[in-house]
C-alpha cells in the first residue's frame, strides 16, 4: 500500500490491532455514496490511537481510488488568527484532493502545497472548479476578510461534492482545540470560542460527512452538547487498550523495531504491565534510560518504573501535563484531594455524599464539590458513574501511578513504590513458572502468525535463511508439478528475506482492503522472492473451510498483481490443528503448501 499521508506512528507496520474500529469505519464509509453515513466523533483520552486510526483510514481510502475522497486536518494547540487558520484548512483540503486526483504523494511532513503548486496541479487535471475556488479565496485573503474566508474554506468539501460529483470524508483531529487556540483578530485577543459551531449545518451533509476526534472527552462532550445539538455527531469511543493478542503483536513489533531481543516470557510480562496499551508499550520499549534491560522480567519492571518516575521521560511529562490542565480548572489543592480519593477507589463509584464524608467536608460544601468534580470530568480525570450523582476515578493504572508518585507525599506525607506496584502485576507469573509456561503454550496456539513473523524477523536480522523449511511442511496429497514444487521449496530454504510484514495490507484500487497474515520478501538478482502465510488457530472440529482456502488463494493473486515485478512466490497455509482431506488436497493442487502447529514449531 502507498502511504501517501505520512502516519505519525512512524513505520506503518507498527500499527497493531484496531480491527474492530477499522471494520466499523470502513463499513460506515461504504454508506457515504448511498448518503446513509451519519457524522461521527471518536472519543478517547490522549495517546489512545485516534490519530493513527484516522490517518490509516485516509491512506486506505486514497489507495482505493473510489468516489469517496478522504480529507484529514489536524487542529494544533497553538494560537492562530482565524484568517491564517482558514488558509491552512483550505490549502490542506485542496492539496489532498489534488493528490487524490493526480495520484501524487503528499509532502513527507504532510504540509499542504503552496498556492502556486495548487494552481499548477489544478491546471494539470483541468479542474476549473478548483481554479475558481482558489481565485475566490485569494480575494478574501487579500482583503483580510476572515469571516468569508472561513465560510469558503469550511464549506469547500461540500461545494466540490456538488460541482465535481464526488463524495468526501472530512476528518478533523482534535477539533476541540478550535475553541481555545483560534482567534478572530490578527492581534490574537478575541478567541473564536464557538468556531466548531461553523460546522453545525455541514456536519449533517450525508455526501460529505465528518469524522472528528478529541483527546479530552469531557471537553469534547461539552462542545458537542453546545455546538452540535440534536445528536449530530454519533459518539464512537476508542479504547486505549488493544486485545491481548494485538498487545503481544505490538510488544514484539516494537522490540524488533528497537533491536531488542526479547524472550516470550518477558514479552508476556511487558504486555501484562502495560495492559496491552500501545502507547505504554512504545514508551517502555523505546526507553532511552541508560539502565534499560529486557533480558528478564525484573529488568523490564525496573525499566518501566524508570519511565513512570523519571520526570524527564516522555511518559511522565505527557501525563503530568494532562493532570495539570484539569487541576488548574479545579483548583490545585481541592482537585488533588478529590483525585487522590477517586483514583485510590477507582474500582468502584462513589456518590457525592460518600466523597464529602471521605474528604471530611461538611454537607453544605456539596455545591463546591460538584463544581470541582465537573472540572475534573472536563479534563477526563474522573468520569460519571451510573448516575449524575456518582463518580469514578482514573481508570488508567499508569496515569494513577504517575499522579500518586508526584502528589501523594504532598497531600498525605506518604510515598508510593511504583516498582512494587508493577512487580505485583507480573509477580504471579514470575513466581509460578508452570503458570507462565501454560500461558506461553496458550499464546502459541492463539498467535501462530506472531510465531512465524518473529522467526522470519530473526532470520532477517541475522541475514540467514529460514531453517528446515521442507521438514516443517505436511506431506503433499497432490503434486501436479514436482519440478516447480522442488524449486519453490529450495528457494525458501536459501533466500535471505530482507523485509517481513505481519498483517500485510493489500494495495488494490477499487477493492476493499484485505490482509495477509505474514509476508516476507527478498531478492535473487532481478527476481523478487516472496513467502506468504495464512494462519488459522481453530480446533480439530473446525478446520479451514473450502471458502477459507479459496479466499487465501484470491489474496495471493492480489499480492502478485500488486508487486508488479518478476516474482517467485511460495504460499503456506498454517492451520494449528490440521485440515480436512478435501480442503488440503485442493490447496496442494493450487500449489499451496500446508503446515500445522506440530510440524511448524521447532523446539
C-alpha positions in Angstrom: 0.0 0.0 0.0 1.2 3.5 -0.7 1.3 5.6 2.5 0.6 8.9 0.8 0.0 10.6 4.1 2.9 10.2 6.5 1.5 8.4 9.6 2.6 9.7 12.9 3.1 6.2 14.2 6.2 6.1 12.0 6.8 2.7 10.4 3.4 1.7 9.1 3.9 -1.9 10.3 3.8 -0.6 13.9 0.0 -0.1 13.5 -1.4 -3.0 15.5 -4.9 -4.3 16.0 -7.8 -1.9 15.8 -9.6 -4.4 13.5 -13.0 -3.7 15.1 -12.6 0.0 14.8 -11.3 -0.1 11.3 -14.1 -2.5 10.2 -16.7 -0.2 11.7 -15.3 2.8 10.0 -14.8 1.2 6.6 -18.4 -0.2 6.7 -19.5 3.3 7.6 -17.6 4.9 4.7 -19.2 2.4 2.3 -22.5 4.1 3.2 -21.4 7.5 2.0 -22.1 7.0 -1.7 -25.6 5.9 -0.7 -25.9 9.0 1.5 -26.5 7.0 4.7 -23.5 7.8 6.8 -24.1 9.9 9.9 -21.2 12.0 11.1 -19.2 10.6 14.0 -16.9 11.7 16.8 -14.0 9.5 18.0 -13.7 9.9 21.8 -10.8 8.8 23.8 -8.0 10.2 26.0 -4.7 11.2 24.7 -2.4 8.6 23.1 -5.2 6.1 22.7 -4.7 5.7 18.9 -7.3 8.1 17.4 -4.9 9.8 15.1 -3.4 6.5 14.0 -6.9 5.3 13.1 -7.8 8.4 11.1 -4.5 8.6 9.2 -4.6 4.9 8.4 -8.2 5.4 7.2 -7.1 8.2 5.0 -4.4 6.1 3.4 -6.8 3.2 2.8 -9.3 5.4 1.1 -6.7 7.1 -1.0 -5.4 3.8 -2.3 -9.0 2.6 -3.1 -9.4 5.4 -5.7 -13.1 5.3 -5.0 -15.7 8.0 -5.2 -15.1 8.9 -1.5 -12.2 11.4 -1.3 -10.5 11.5 2.2 -9.6 14.8 3.8 -7.6 14.8 7.1 -6.9 18.0 9.0 -5.3 18.3 12.5 -6.0 21.3 14.8 -2.9 22.2 16.7 -2.8 23.6 20.3 -1.1 26.8 19.1 -2.5 30.3 18.8 -3.5 31.3 15.3 -5.5 34.0 13.6 -8.8 32.8 12.0 -7.7 34.0 8.6 -4.5 32.0 8.7 -6.3 29.0 10.1 -8.7 29.2 7.2 -5.8 29.4 4.8 -4.2 26.3 6.3 -7.6 24.5 6.2 -8.4 25.1 2.5 -4.8 24.5 1.3 -4.7 21.2 3.2 -8.0 20.2 1.6 -7.0 21.2 -1.9 -3.6 19.5 -1.5 -5.2 16.3 -0.5 -7.9 16.5 -3.1 -5.4 17.1 -5.9 -3.1 14.4 -4.5 -6.1 12.1 -4.9 -6.9 13.3 -8.4 -3.3 13.2 -9.7 -2.1 10.2 -7.7 0.7 12.4 -6.3 2.1 11.6 -2.8 1.9 14.5 -0.2 5.0 16.1 1.3 7.0 14.0 3.7 5.8 16.2 6.6 2.2 16.4 5.4 2.5 20.2 4.8 -0.1 21.5 2.3 1.2 22.7 -1.0 1.5 26.5 -1.7 -0.9 28.4 -3.9 1.4 28.2 -6.9 1.7 24.4 -6.8 -2.1 24.1 -6.2 -2.9 26.2 -9.2 -0.4 24.2 -11.3 -1.9 20.9 -10.2 -5.4 22.1 -10.9 -4.4 23.1 -14.5 -2.7 19.7 -14.9 -6.1 17.9 -14.3 -8.1 20.7 -16.0 -10.3 21.3 -13.0 -11.8 24.7 -13.4 -13.8 24.4 -10.2 -10.5 24.3 -8.2 -9.1 27.3 -10.1 -12.3 29.2 -9.3 -12.2 28.3 -5.7 -8.5 29.4 -5.5 -9.3 32.8 -7.0 -12.3 33.4 -4.7 -10.4 32.5 -1.5 -7.4 34.6 -2.7 -9.7 37.7 -2.9 -10.8 37.2 0.7 -7.2 36.5 1.8 -6.0 39.8 0.2 -8.8 41.8 1.8 -8.2 40.1 5.2 -11.9 39.1 5.3 -11.5 36.3 7.8 -15.2 35.6 8.2 -15.9 35.0 4.5 -12.6 33.1 4.1 -13.6 30.8 6.9 -17.0 30.1 5.4 -15.5 29.4 2.0 -12.7 27.1 3.5 -15.0 25.1 5.8 -17.6 24.7 3.0 -15.2 23.6 0.3 -15.6 19.8 0.6 -19.4 20.0 0.3 -19.1 22.6 -2.5 -16.9 20.3 -4.6 -19.2 17.3 -3.8 -21.9 19.1 -5.8 -19.7 20.6 -8.6 -17.4 17.7 -9.1 -19.9 14.9 -8.4 -17.8 13.3 -5.7 -18.2 12.3 -2.1 -15.9 13.4 0.7 -15.0 12.2 4.2 -13.9 15.2 6.3 -11.7 14.1 9.2 -10.8 16.8 11.8 -8.4 15.7 14.5 -8.6 17.4 17.9 -11.5 19.6 16.9 -12.0 20.9 20.5 -8.8 22.9 20.2 -10.7 25.3 17.8 -12.5 26.7 20.9 -9.3 27.8 22.6 -6.5 28.4 20.1 -8.1 30.2 17.2 -8.6 34.0 17.4 -11.0 36.2 15.5 -8.5 39.1 15.3 -4.9 39.5 14.0 -3.8 40.7 17.4 -5.0 37.4 18.9 -7.0 38.9 21.7 -10.5 37.6 21.0 -10.9 33.8 21.0 -13.3 32.2 18.4 -14.8 30.1 21.2 -17.7 29.0 19.1 -15.8 28.2 16.0 -16.7 24.5 15.7 -20.3 25.7 15.5 -19.5 26.8 12.0 -19.8 23.1 11.0 -23.3 22.9 12.6 -25.0 22.5 9.2 -22.2 21.0 7.3 -22.0 18.1 9.8 -25.4 16.8 8.7 -24.5 16.5 5.0 -24.6 12.8 4.1 -22.5 13.3 0.9 -19.6 14.8 2.9 -19.9 13.5 6.5 -17.5 14.3 9.2 -15.3 12.2 11.4 -13.9 14.3 14.3 -11.8 13.4 17.3 -11.0 14.8 20.7 -8.5 13.8 23.4 -10.3 15.4 26.3 -13.6 13.6 26.4 -15.2 16.0 28.9 -14.2 19.0 26.8 -15.4 17.3 23.6 -18.7 16.2 25.2 -19.4 19.8 26.4 -18.5 21.2 23.0 -20.7 18.7 21.2 -23.7 19.4 23.5 -23.3 23.2 23.0 -22.4 23.3 19.2 -23.7 20.1 17.7 -27.1 19.8 19.4 -29.6 17.1 18.4 -27.1 14.3 18.3 -25.5 15.5 15.1 -22.3 13.5 15.9 -22.6 9.9 16.8 -20.2 9.1 19.6 -17.7 6.4 19.0 -15.4 5.6 22.0 -11.9 4.5 21.3 -10.2 2.3 24.0 -6.6 2.9 24.8 -6.1 -0.8 25.1 -5.7 -3.4 22.5 -6.8 -7.0 22.8 -4.3 -9.4 24.4 -3.2 -10.8 21.1 -2.8 -7.4 19.5 -0.9 -6.3 22.6 1.5 -9.2 22.1 1.9 -8.2 18.5 2.7 -4.6 19.5 5.3 -5.8 22.0 7.1 -8.0 19.5 7.0 -5.4 16.7 8.3 -2.5 18.9 11.0 -4.8 20.3 12.1 -5.7 16.8 12.0 -2.0 15.8 14.3 -1.1 18.7 16.6 -4.1 18.0 15.7 -5.7 21.4 16.0 -9.4 21.7 13.0 -10.3 23.9 12.0 -13.7 25.1 8.4 -14.9 25.2 8.1 -14.7 28.9 9.5 -11.1 29.1 7.1 -10.1 26.2 4.2 -11.6 28.1 5.3 -9.6 31.3 5.6 -6.4 29.3 2.1 -6.9 27.8 0.8 -7.6 31.3 2.4 -4.5 32.9 1.2 -2.2 30.1 -2.3 -3.8 29.9 -1.9 -4.1 26.2 -1.7 -0.3 25.8 0.3 0.6 22.6 1.4 3.9 23.9 2.9 2.4 27.1 4.4 -0.5 25.1 6.1 2.0 22.7 7.3 4.2 25.7 8.7 1.2 27.6 10.5 -0.5 24.6 11.7 2.9 23.3 13.1 3.9 26.7 16.3 5.9 26.5 17.3 5.1 30.1 20.9 4.0 30.4 19.9 1.1 32.6 17.4 -0.2 30.2 17.2 -4.0 30.5 14.8 -6.5 28.9 16.9 -9.6 29.5 14.5 -10.8 32.2 11.2 -9.8 33.9 13.0 -8.0 36.7 14.8 -5.8 34.2 11.6 -5.0 32.3 9.9 -3.9 35.6 12.9 -1.7 36.5 12.8 -0.1 33.1 9.1 0.7 33.2 9.5 2.0 36.8 12.0 4.5 35.5 9.8 5.6 32.6 7.0 6.3 35.1 9.0 8.1 37.8 11.7 9.9 35.7 10.3 13.4 35.5 12.0 14.0 32.1 10.6 10.9 30.4 8.1 11.4 27.7 5.6 9.2 29.5 5.8 11.2 32.8 5.8 14.6 31.0 2.8 13.7 28.9 0.6 12.6 31.7 1.7 15.3 34.1 0.6 17.9 31.5 -2.7 16.1 31.3 -3.2 16.2 35.0 -2.2 19.8 35.4 -4.6 21.1 32.8 -7.5 19.6 34.8 -6.2 20.5 38.2 -5.8 24.1 37.1 -9.5 24.3 36.3 -10.5 22.6 39.6 -8.1 24.5 41.9 -4.9 22.5 42.6 -5.4 21.9 46.3 -9.0 20.6 46.2 -8.6 18.9 42.9 -5.6 16.9 44.2 -7.6 15.7 47.3 -10.6 14.6 45.2 -8.4 13.0 42.6 -6.4 11.1 45.2 -9.5 9.7 46.7 -11.2 8.7 43.5 -8.0 7.2 41.9 -7.4 5.1 45.0 -11.0 3.8 44.9 -11.1 3.6 41.1 -12.6 0.1 41.1 -15.9 1.5 42.4 -18.0 4.5 42.0 -18.7 7.0 44.9 -21.7 9.2 45.4 -21.1 12.9 46.3 -22.2 12.2 49.9 -19.5 9.5 50.2 -16.9 11.7 48.7 -17.7 14.5 51.1 -17.5 12.1 54.0 -14.2 10.7 52.9 -12.7 14.1 52.4 -14.1 15.4 55.8 -16.0 18.2 54.1 -19.3 19.4 55.6 -22.6 18.6 53.7 -23.1 22.2 52.8 -19.9 22.0 50.6 -21.7 19.8 48.1 -22.2 22.6 45.5 -18.4 23.3 45.7 -17.6 19.6 45.4 -19.9 19.3 42.3 -18.1 22.2 40.7 -14.7 20.7 41.3 -15.9 17.3 40.1 -17.2 18.9 36.9 -13.9 20.5 36.2 -12.1 17.2 36.7 -14.6 15.4 34.5 -14.0 18.1 31.8 -10.3 17.1 31.8 -11.0 13.3 31.8 -9.5 12.6 35.2 -12.8 11.5 36.6 -16.0 10.1 34.9 -19.6 10.0 35.8 -20.9 6.7 37.3 -24.2 5.0 36.8 -26.0 8.3 37.8 -25.1 12.0 37.6 -24.6 11.8 41.4 -21.9 9.2 41.2 -18.3 9.4 40.0 -15.3 7.2 39.2 -11.6 7.9 39.4 -8.8 7.4 36.9 -9.3 4.1 35.1 -5.7 4.2 33.7 -3.4 2.4 36.1 -0.2 4.1 34.8 -1.8 7.6 35.0 -2.8 6.7 38.6 0.8 5.7 39.4 2.2 8.9 38.0 -0.3 11.0 39.9 0.5 9.2 43.2 4.2 9.3 42.6 4.0 13.1 42.1 1.5 14.2 44.6 0.9 11.5 47.3 3.6 12.8 49.6 2.4 16.4 49.2 -1.1 15.5 50.2 -0.7 12.7 52.7 3.1 12.7 53.6 3.3 9.2 52.3 5.3 7.7 49.4 4.3 5.1 46.8 6.6 2.4 45.4 5.9 2.2 41.7 8.3 -0.7 41.4 6.3 -2.7 44.0 3.0 -1.9 42.2 4.4 -3.1 38.8 6.1 -6.1 40.3 2.9 -7.2 41.9 1.2 -7.3 38.5 3.8 -9.7 37.0 5.0 -11.3 40.2 2.5 -14.2 39.9 3.8 -15.1 36.5 7.4 -14.9 37.6 6.8 -17.0 40.8 4.7 -19.7 39.2 6.8 -21.0 36.3 4.1 -23.6 35.5 1.5 -20.9 35.1 3.9 -18.9 32.9 4.6 -21.9 30.7 0.9 -22.7 30.4 0.3 -19.1 29.3 3.0 -19.2 26.7 1.6 -22.5 25.3 -1.8 -20.9 25.1 -0.1 -17.9 23.4 1.5 -20.1 20.8 -1.8 -21.8 20.0 -3.6 -18.5 19.6 -1.0 -16.5 17.7 0.6 -18.6 15.1 1.1 -15.5 12.8 3.2 -13.9 15.6 5.3 -17.0 15.9 6.0 -17.1 12.2 6.7 -13.3 12.0 9.1 -13.4 14.9 11.1 -16.3 13.4 11.3 -14.7 9.9 12.2 -11.3 11.5 15.0 -13.1 13.4 16.2 -14.6 10.1 16.2 -11.1 8.5 18.2 -9.7 11.4 20.8 -12.5 11.3 20.8 -12.3 7.4 20.2 -16.0 7.2 17.6 -18.3 5.5 14.6 -20.0 7.2 15.8 -23.2 8.7 14.3 -26.7 8.0 11.5 -25.3 5.7 11.0 -28.7 3.9 10.7 -30.6 7.2 8.0 -28.3 8.5 5.5 -28.9 5.8 2.8 -31.6 5.8 3.1 -34.3 3.1 1.6 -33.3 -0.2 -1.6 -35.1 -1.1 -1.4 -33.9 -4.7 1.7 -32.6 -6.6 0.8 -31.5 -10.1 4.2 -30.1 -10.9 7.0 -31.7 -8.8 9.7 -29.7 -10.6 8.2 -26.3 -9.7 7.4 -27.6 -6.2 11.0 -28.5 -5.6 12.2 -25.1 -6.9 9.8 -23.3 -4.6 11.0 -25.2 -1.5 14.7 -24.8 -2.4 14.1 -21.0 -2.9 12.6 -20.7 0.6 15.5 -22.7 2.1 18.1 -20.4 0.6 16.6 -16.9 0.3 17.6 -14.2 2.7 14.5 -12.2 3.4 15.1 -8.5 3.8 11.6 -7.4 4.6 9.0 -9.1 6.8 5.4 -7.9 7.5 2.7 -9.1 9.7 -0.9 -8.2 8.7 0.2 -7.1 5.3 -2.3 -4.7 3.8 -3.0 -5.4 0.2 -3.0 -2.3 -2.1 -5.7 -3.0 -4.7 -7.6 0.0 -6.1 -11.3 -0.5 -6.2 -11.2 -3.5 -3.8 -11.9 -3.5 -0.1 -8.5 -3.9 1.6 -7.6 -7.4 2.6 -4.7 -8.6 4.8 -2.2 -11.4 4.5 -1.1 -12.7 7.9 2.7 -12.8 7.2 4.7 -11.8 4.1 8.4 -12.0 3.7 10.3 -10.8 0.6 13.9 -11.0 -0.6 15.7 -10.6 -3.9 17.6 -13.1 -6.1 19.1 -10.9 -8.9 16.2 -9.3 -10.7 13.6 -11.7 -9.2 11.6 -10.9 -6.1 11.1 -13.9 -3.9 8.1 -13.9 -1.6 7.0 -16.3 1.2 3.3 -15.8 2.2 1.4 -17.3 5.2 -2.2 -17.7 6.1 -2.7 -18.9 9.7 -5.8 -20.4 11.4 -5.9 -21.2 15.1 -9.1 -23.3 15.1 -9.7 -26.6 16.9 -9.9 -30.0 15.3 -13.7 -29.8 14.8 -13.5 -26.5 12.9 -10.7 -26.7 10.4 -10.3 -24.2 7.5 -13.2 -24.5 5.0 -13.0 -24.5 1.2 -14.2 -20.9 1.2 -11.3 -20.0 3.5 -8.9 -21.8 1.2 -10.2 -20.0 -1.9 -10.1 -16.6 -0.1 -6.5 -17.2 0.7 -5.8 -18.1 -3.0 -7.5 -14.9 -4.1 -5.4 -12.8 -1.7 -2.2 -14.4 -3.1 -3.4 -13.4 -6.5 -3.9 -9.8 -5.4 -0.4 -9.8 -3.9 1.1 -11.0 -7.2 -0.7 -8.2 -9.0 0.3 -5.5 -6.6 4.1 -6.4 -6.6 4.3 -5.9 -10.3 7.8 -7.3 -10.9 9.4 -10.6 -11.8 8.2 -12.7 -8.9 8.7 -16.2 -7.4 6.1 -16.7 -4.7 5.7 -19.5 -2.2 2.4 -19.7 -0.2 1.9 -21.7 3.0 -1.5 -22.3 4.8 -0.7 -22.9 8.5 -3.6 -24.4 10.4 -2.9 -25.2 14.1 -4.9 -28.5 14.1 -4.6 -29.5 10.5 -7.1 -29.7 7.7 -9.9 -31.8 6.3 -8.6 -34.0 3.5 -10.6 -32.4 0.7 -9.5 -28.8 1.5 -5.9 -29.8 2.0 -5.9 -31.7 -1.3 -7.4 -28.7 -3.1 -4.7 -26.4 -1.6 -2.0 -28.7 -2.9 -3.4 -28.8 -6.4 -3.2 -25.0 -6.3 0.5 -25.1 -5.4 -0.1 -24.0 -1.8 1.8 -25.8 0.9 0.3 -26.7 4.3 1.6 -27.0 7.8 0.2 -27.4 11.3 1.5 -26.3 14.8 3.3 -29.7 15.4 5.1 -29.7 12.1 6.0 -26.0 12.0 7.2 -25.0 15.5 10.7 -26.3 16.0 11.6 -26.6 19.7 
